[in-house]
Each structure stands twice: as C-alpha cells, then as structure tokens.
Amino acid sequence: MTAAQLDAAPRGEAAHVFPLPHTPGAVSAVRRRVRCILTDWNLAADLAEDVLLVVSELLTNAIVHALPPATLSLSHLQVDRCRAVRVEVTDMGPVTPAGLPASALDPDEHGRGLGIVTALATRCGVQVHAGGTSRWAELPFGRS
C-alpha cells in the first residue's frame, strides 16, 4: 500500500473508543466489551469472530511491540457500496527491543498476527502521524 492509499482510507465515525491498559489480560477484557457491541450491531456470528480475532491481534501487537498508551477505535462505515467494520489501534510507536533481536523470537509463537489480519480484512494498513502509529483493518459485512 502506498502512503496515498493509506491517507485516502476512509475513516468512519468512531462508534466506540477503548483505552488499552498496558497489562496482561487487557486484550481479553476489551474483547468482551467488543463482543457485546458486535452483538448489538447484529453482525453474523462468523463475521463477529473474525472481527474479534483482528481486535485481538492488533491489541496484542500494541501491548507487545509498542509504547503506551494505546486505544482501540471500533466503527462501521460505508466502503464502495458495502458496509464494513473498521478496527483501528493507535499507539505511540514501536518499542526498541532491549538486547533481544527480533530474529531471536520463536517463529512458532510470534509473527503471524499481521498475516492473520491481512487474510481476514479486505483492506488494512498502517499510518504514522503526530498522534502515534495507527494500524487499521476493515471487514465487510453487506451491501447497502
């Protein structure tokens, strides 16, 4: 994706914004809240599970690889005559690893999250801005 595509990505009105505590267990707590919202939005169960997986992956990346604070924005929007759920996590940018090179991480335990997000989303990207770094993904759920 080019920078122009990232800047042109539509931003929905954030229906819900969650601060992310930089602690273990934060992802599961936020997931529970998001699940309630997706139920209120009457999303199909399979799409809701996909959205929850994307939420988990982006939030986990923010806790493990970025500086706090982080926030999750969840919205629904119109993209090319389709409705979509947009998941966006904003943090303060990458943490500099302390003495442990990224290559030292076990590939069986790390490194699949963004691949999962890319596989589930129709559009996704990263935008660096004055307020930090935002990683976003859009999952379609119907025609309008």
Backbone hydrogen bonds, N-H to C=O, Kabsch-Sander energy under -0.5 kcal/mol:
donor,donor_aa,acceptor,acceptor_aa,energy
6,L,2,T,-2.0
7,D,3,A,-2.6
8,A,4,A,-1.7
9,A,5,Q,-0.7
9,A,6,L,-0.9
12,G,10,P,-0.6
14,A,12,G,-0.6
15,A,74,L,-0.9
16,H,74,L,-1.9
18,F,72,L,-3.0
20,L,70,A,-3.2
23,T,21,P,-1.8
26,A,23,T,-1.7
29,A,25,G,-1.7
30,V,26,A,-2.4
31,R,27,V,-2.6
32,R,28,S,-1.9
33,R,29,A,-1.5
34,V,30,V,-2.7
35,R,31,R,-2.8
36,C,32,R,-1.5
37,I,33,R,-1.6
38,L,34,V,-2.7
39,T,35,R,-2.0
40,D,36,C,-2.2
41,W,37,I,-1.9
42,N,39,T,-1.4
43,L,38,L,-1.9
48,A,44,A,-2.6
49,E,45,A,-2.1
50,D,46,D,-1.7
51,V,47,L,-2.8
52,L,48,A,-2.5
53,L,49,E,-2.0
54,V,50,D,-2.2
55,V,51,V,-2.8
56,S,52,L,-2.5
57,E,53,L,-2.5
58,L,54,V,-2.6
59,L,55,V,-2.6
60,T,56,S,-2.6
61,N,57,E,-2.1
62,A,58,L,-1.8
63,I,59,L,-2.2
64,V,60,T,-2.9
65,H,61,N,-2.8
66,A,62,A,-1.1
67,L,93,G,-2.9
70,A,20,L,-0.7
71,T,90,T,-2.2
72,L,18,F,-2.9
73,S,88,E,-3.1
74,L,16,H,-2.9
75,S,86,R,-2.1
77,L,84,A,-2.3
79,V,77,L,-0.5
79,V,82,C,-3.7
82,C,79,V,-1.6
83,R,142,G,-3.8
84,A,77,L,-2.4
85,V,139,L,-2.8
86,R,75,S,-3.3
86,R,84,A,-0.5
87,V,85,V,-0.5
87,V,137,A,-2.8
88,E,73,S,-2.3
89,V,135,R,-2.7
90,T,71,T,-2.4
91,D,133,T,-2.4
92,M,67,L,-2.1
95,V,65,H,-2.7
99,G,97,P,-1.2
104,A,101,P,-2.2
105,L,102,A,-1.5
109,E,106,D,-1.7
110,H,106,D,-1.7
116,I,112,R,-2.2
117,V,113,G,-2.3
118,T,114,L,-2.5
119,A,115,G,-2.0
120,L,116,I,-1.9
121,A,117,V,-2.3
122,T,138,E,-2.4
123,R,138,E,-1.1
125,G,136,W,-2.1
127,Q,134,S,-2.8
129,H,132,G,-3.0
132,G,129,H,-2.1
133,T,91,D,-2.5
134,S,127,Q,-3.0
135,R,89,V,-2.6
136,W,125,G,-2.4
137,A,87,V,-2.3
138,E,123,R,-2.9
139,L,85,V,-2.6
141,F,83,R,-2.8
142,G,83,R,-0.8
144,S,81,R,-2.1
